[in-house]
Amino acid sequence: MRIVVVGQTGNVGTAVLRALAAAPEITSVLGVARRLPDRAAQPYRDAEWAALDLAGDETEVVERLSTLFRGADAVVHLAWLIQPNRDRDLLRVTNVEGTRRVARAVVRAGVPHLVVASSVGAYSPGGGDVPRAEDWPARGIPTSHYSVDKAAQEDVLDELERDHREVVVARMRMALVFQDDAGAEVTRLFVGPVLPVGLLRHVRPPLVPLPAGLRLQAVHADDAADAYLRVLLHRAGGAFNVAAPDQLRGHDIARVVDHGSVVELPPRLVRAALRLAYDARVVASDPGWLDMGMAVPVMDTARLTTELGWQPRFTAAEALEEVVRGMAEGRGIGSAPLRPAPTRPPDGSVVPVRAPGGASVPPEIDRELLGLYLSDHLTGATAGLGRAERMVGDYGDLPLHAELVELAEQVRGERELYRGLLQTLGLPPRRHRQLAAGVAERLGRLKLNGRVVRRSPMSVVLETELMRSAVVGKLGGWQTLEEHADALGLDPVRFRELAELVQRQLATLDRFHEYARRRAFRDPA
């Protein structure tokens, strides 16, 4: 069987690829993604790859997908954009219209089987503890944009089934999907960069505040992937609920996150607090996620287990425990959605790991020149952080904003690394240089680019180009420090990893620049 998977680099897609690669019935896999993964790393080396953005020109997207789908025995559609939360138009085009484009291409290419990632979020409010089968209404939760779009996606599939009965359509209505390698992604998508989830490696909170009545279902990513594989091998159609048998209530969540202590709060109070935190950009998830979590029904998974023999290997509690551990450690692998958190030494600090003999400046290295060199890079990191923070604040309404937030956090960590390195080596930081860099960056904000009260579209291009130049410049710093790390008593691997991080940062800025330059000279009105 030849399988094409659209959105194969994410949490579920990566697990599905592992399952497909291990199944002897699957002869080839083509992964389609907006951002290609590290194709030398597992499991991504086990597939062919093609790059495509579902939100591009509709005619071009459908034509390209039709070409990619031709000759496939089945298409698995997993692509779904969660961030940026605030850009509803982009989310709708990518998620709902993206599904419609995949469906059109499936018909045009003559693919007999389409398997689509739906969600428990597609269901109408269920209430109570009575498990609901797949015939429960799937009209969504009105106050959750994710749920509304999932219900709209179901409408697209209804149309496909009605108009093209030659295509077998399966809908995988998933519970929360967890694995340890999704830890950093879950933090980016739902928590954001402000809350220090990394502290969970060292200390757990004494109690967890949760909305009263919260009840969640979850499934491990590998169990979810096994469900997809069984549907493909049986060419099964219709809806399938996918969840581990146990439910997660407040005390279950607390046992994983802390020591079992939970404080149940009125849901309205929790929602109000979440709204304030979201508006202040303290957290990445909006209150609609809470509304959905409180309202969706308990899913009955009898159809999947009885008809296809699916038996999950992990409980929901085990899956949650794994992803919490992954969040604390910043776990990830070689794809853009699942990329790990910024590199940190094992002790949690931002100072490069010292060699066993300790860090110092040997006599053969000029302390004055080395101090000036590190201070200049600290100055550059200070200016770069100011620009990155400005971009995060100004461009929250643009695609890739979540990645800009992560980039700013990485630059902040790099600035602290230089500060710690100067202190460790006993070199002066030359603070007047950082102060001057900060002032210069702020003065640069006065450049109007032809606009006084509105943001110029040209500004986005210029900002990105300046930031990209700065990122290229710091690559030399990490390479130079790697070269001299042994002499200074530092771990060269740390600087090698930071040099590799630069390449990922450049890829982010390249994608942002591609978006911006298309609109560089348009009137924002």
N, C-alpha and C positions, 0 to 999 in steps of 0.2 A: 504494500500500500504506500502511495505517495501522499503525504500530508503537508498542507501549507498552514502555518500558524501566523496569524496577524497579531502582533503584540507579544512576541515570544521572549522579550528581554525582562519582563517584570516578574513580580512575585510568583504568580501562578504560571506564567509562561515558561519561566526557568524550570520549575518543577515538572511541567508537562514535557519539556524537552528531555529531561532525565528519563521520564517514563517511556517516551517514544523511542529513545535511543536503546533502551533495554529490552524492547519488545521485538522478537524476531519477525513478527508479521509486518512491521513497518520497515519498508525498504529505503525510503528517503524522506527527509524533512527539509522544507524551505521555511526559514524564519523571515518575516517581514516586520520591520521596526522603523520608527522615526529616527532613532539613534542606534547605530550598530554597536554590538558589544565587542569585547576583546575576543576575537575569533580564534585566538591561540589558547584560550583558557577553557576549562571544563565548566559546564557542559556545552558551551557554545561552539566548540570545535566539531561537534557531532552533527552540525546542520549546515546547509547552504544559507546564504543571506542576501537580502535585498532591502535597500533603504527606501522608505516611502512615508510621507506625512499625510494622514487621512484628511487633514484640514486644508490641503492645497486645492488647486483648481479642480472643480468637480469632474469635468470632462477628462482631464488628464489623469486624475486619480482612478477613475473607473476603468479607463483604457489600460493603464499600467497594471492594475489589479487583475483585469481579465487576462492579460498576457501571463502574469505570474501564476494564476490559478489553472491555466489550461493544462489538462492531463492529470490533475489532482483527483484522488479518490475522495478526499474530504478537505474542507477548510475549517479551521478552528479560529474563531474571532474572539480575541481576548483584549484588544486595545481599548483602553479607557483612561481618560485624563481626569485626575482628581484636583490637581492644582494647575493654575491659580484659581482659587475659590471665587475670587471677586470678578473674574472675567466669564460671565455666564454665556456670552455669545461664543467665545472660543470653546467652552466646554460643550455647548450644544452642538456646534458644528463637528467637533471631533467625535463626540460620543454617540449622539443620535443620528446625525447625518452621516457620520462615518460608518455606522452600522448599515444604513441604507445603501451607501456606496459599495460596501462589501457584498451586500445581498444582490445588488444589480450585477456586479462582476461575477458572482457565483452563477447566476442565471446565464449571463453572456458566455461564460467559459464552459458551461455544461457540467458543472460539478454536481454530483448527485447528493452530497451530504454536507450540511452546514451545522456546526456546533458552536453555540454562542454563550459567552459568559454573561449570565444574568445574575441576579442577587436576591437575597431575602428582602432587600430594600425595595424590590419591585412590588411586593405585596401590599395590599390595603391593610389598615389597622386590624389586628386580630384579637388582642386582649386575652387575658386568662392563660392558663397553662395547658389548654387542650391543644395537642399537636394538629396542625392543619396540613392537609395533603395538597398536591399540586393544583387542584381545582379551586383553591381559594382565590378570590379576586385579586388581580395584579394591577391595581390602579395607583399604587404608590402612596406616600405620605406628603401632603401638599406643602408643608413647610420645609421639606428637605429637597434641595436641588438635585442631589444625587438620586434620591428616590423617584422624583418626578421624571428625571431623564431615563432611569431604568424602566419605568412604566412606559415611557414613550418608545424606548427600544423594543419592548414587547409588542407594541402596536406595529412597528416596522416588520417584526417577524410574523405577526398575524397576517399582514398584507402579503408577505412573501408566500406563506402557506396557502392563502386563498387564491392567489393568481398563478402560482407555479407549483402545482401538486407533484411535479416530477422531482422536486427537491425535498429531501427529508431534513427537517429542521429540529434540532435539539436545543433546549434551553437549560443551562446549568445554573440553578438558583442556589448560589453559594452563601454559606454563613461566612463569618469573618475567617480569613485565610492567614495562617501564621506559620512562620519558620524562622530559625535563628538568623539566616542570611538576609532576612527582610528587616532586621532590627533598625538599621540606619534609615531605611526608606520609610518605615512607619513613623519614626521620629520626625523626619522632614515633612511628611504629608499631614500629620495630625497634631503633633506637639509643637514643632517649630524650634528655632535656635535658641530661644531665651531660657526655657526651663532646663536645668542641668541634669538630664537623665543619666549622664555618665556617672554621677555620684552613686547610683544604685550598685555600682561595682564594689563600693566600700561600705555603704551604710544604707539601711532600709528605713523608710519613715515609720514612726511608731503606730500610725493609723492611716487609713485611707478614707477620705470623704467621697461618698458616692450617692447618687440620687436614689431615694427609696423606691423599691420595686424594680430596679434594673435587673434584667435577665437577658443574657447573651448566649448565642450559639457560635461555635467556632469549629474549624477543621484544620488539620495540619496540611500544609501545601502538598506533601507527597501523597496523602490520602485523596486530596482533591484531584491531583494529577491521575491517580489510579481510576477515579470515576470518569474522567475525560477519556482515558484509554479504553475502558470498557464500553463506553458509548460509541467510540469510533469502531472498535472491533465488531460490535453487534449491529452497526449502522442503525442505532436506536434513534427514535424521534420523540418529540413531546418534551414536557418539562420534567426535570429531576431535582428534587431537593437534596442538598449535599451538606451534611453537618455531622459532627461526632455525636454519640448518643447522650452525653451528659450536657447539662446546662450550667452556665456560669452565673451565679448570683453574687451578691455583694461579698459574702464571707469567703466564697471561692476565689474571687479576684484578690481580696485582701490577703489570703494565704500565700498567693504567688508574689504579690508586690511587697508586702511587709510581713508581719508575723501573725496575721489572721484577725487584726483589729480593724473594724470598719465603723464609720460614722455615717448613718443614713440621713440625708438631708432632703427637704422638700424639692421635688423636681423643678418647680418654678424658680426656686432660689438658685439652684445649680445652673439653670438656663440663663438667668439674669447675670450671674457671675461669668459664665462662658461668653455671653454677648459682650460684656465689658472687656474681657481679655482678648476677644477676637478683634473688636474695634480698635483696641490699643496695640494690636499686632503682637501680643504676648504669646498667643497660641495660633496655630495654623488652621484649626478646624472651626467651622461656624456652628451656631446652635442647631442648625438643621440636622446635624449628625446625631445630636442627643435626642431630638424629636423622633428620628427614625429608630434609634436604638430602643427607645421606650415604647414604641407603638407597634413594631412589626410582630407577627405571630410566631409561635414556636413551630418549626417545620417538622413534618413527619417524613422520614427518609425511607419508609417501607418500600416504595416502588423501586428505588435504586438497589436496595439490598435483596429483595425477592426476585426481581426480574433479571438483574445483572450480576448478582452475587457479590456486591460490594461490601467489604467489611473493613472499617477503618482500623489502623494499627495504633493510632494515638487518640487519647481522650482530648476533650476541649481544654481541660486544665493543663495537660502536658504541652499542648500546642501553645497556650498562653505563656506558660513558664519558659518555653524556648524562645519566644519572641521578646519577652521582657529581658531575658539574658542577652539576646542579640542587641536590644536597644541600649542596654548598659555598656556593652562592649563596642558599640558602633559597628556591628557586623555588616558585611556586604560582600559582593563578589563583582566580577568583571563586566557589569553592564551599567548603563547610565541610570536606570531606575534603582538598581540594587547597589549602587556604588557605596563603599563603606564611608563612615564618618571620617573627617580630617584626621590625619596621622597624629597620634600622641604616644609618648613613651609609656612603658608599662606601669610606671608609678603614677600616671595621671597628670603629670606636670607638662609644661611646654618646653622645658629645657632639654636639649639633645642628650641622649643617654651617654654617660661617661664610660670610658674604658676602665677596666679593673684598677689600673694604676692611678686614676684620678686625672682631672683636667688641669692643665697649666700651659703657660707659654714658654717653650724651651729657649735657650740662649740664641740658637741659630735663627730664630724668627724675630724680626723687628717689631717690638711691642707697639711703638708709635704708629707704624704703618698699618699693622693689623687692627689696632683700635680705631684708626680713622676709617679703615675699610668697613668694619662691622658697624660703626656709627653711621656711615653713609647709607648702608643698607637698612639700618633701623629708621633713618630719615625717610628713605623711599617707602618703607612699609607704613610709616605714619601717614604720609601723603596718600598712599594707595588706599589705606583704610578709610581716610576721609572721603575719597572719591567713591569707593565702593558703598559706603553708608549713604552717601548722597543718592547714588543710583537706586539703592534699595528703597529709600524714602520717596523718590520722585517717580519711579516706574512700577509702582505696585499694581497698576492696571494693565500691564503688558505681559505677554507670555514669557515664560522662563523666569518670572520673578522669584519663584522658590529657589531656583538655582543661583540667582544673584544673592539671595540671602545667605545661602551656604558659602558662596565665594567670599562674602564679607566676613563671615565667621572664620574662614580659613586664613584670610589676611590678618585678622585680629590675632589669631593664634601665632602666626608667623612673626608679628611685631613683638609679642610677648616672648617668643623664642629668642629673638635678637637681644632683648633686654636681659633675659636670663643668662644668655651666653656671655655678654659683656661682664655681668656680675660674677659669673663663675670663673672667668679668666682674669678677673681683677683689672679690667680696662675701663676707662672713663666713658660714660654714655654720650657726652657732649649734648646735653639737653637743649641748648640753644638752637642746635640744628633742627631738632624735631619741632620745636616751637615755631621756627621760621617756616618749616615745611607745612605745618598746619595752617598758619596764616596765609601762605601762598595759595594753598588749596582753596581756602574760603574766598580769597580775592578772585580766584578763577571763576567762582560761581556768579560773579557780577556780569560775565559775558552773556549778552542777551540773545545772540544769534537771530536778531531780527524780530524778537517778540518781547513784550514788556509784561503783559498780564497772562499770557498763555505760554505753554511749553512749546518750543520750536521742535518740529520733527527732526531737524538737522542736529539738534543737541544730542539726541539719543545716539546718532552715528558718531559724533565727535567724542562724546564721553566714552563710548565703547572702544574707539580706536586708541584713545589715550590710555585707557585701562589695559588694553591688550599690549601696548608697548611697554607699560610698566611690568606686566607679568613676564614678558619675554626677558626684560632686563634682570629680573631677580633669579632667573634660571642660572645665570652665570655665578651668582652668589652661592647657591647650593652646590654647584659643581666645584667651585674653588674651595669651599669648606670640606667637601668630601675628599678633595686632593690632600688637604693638610690635616684631616681629622686624626690620623694616627699620631702625628707629631704633637698635636694639642691634647691628646688623651680623650678624644671623643669618638663616638661610634660612627664610622662612615656610612653604615647602612641607613641611618636616620636621614642623612642628607641626600642619599640616593633616592629614598622614598619621596622626599620633598620635591626633588627634581621631577620625578614621575608625576607627582600631583600637579605640577605646573602644566603638563600636557593636558590634563583633564580640565584645568581652569581655562586654558586657551580654547579647548573645544567648546566650553560653555560660552565664552565670549564670541567665538566665531558664529555660533548659532544665533546669539543675540544680535550680532552685527548683520547677519543675513536677513533677519526679520526687519531690522531698523533701516537698512539701506534701501529696501524696496519702497519705503515710505518717507525717505529722507526729505523730499522736496514737495510733499503734499501739504495742503492747507489742513490743519487739524479740524477745522470746522466742517 
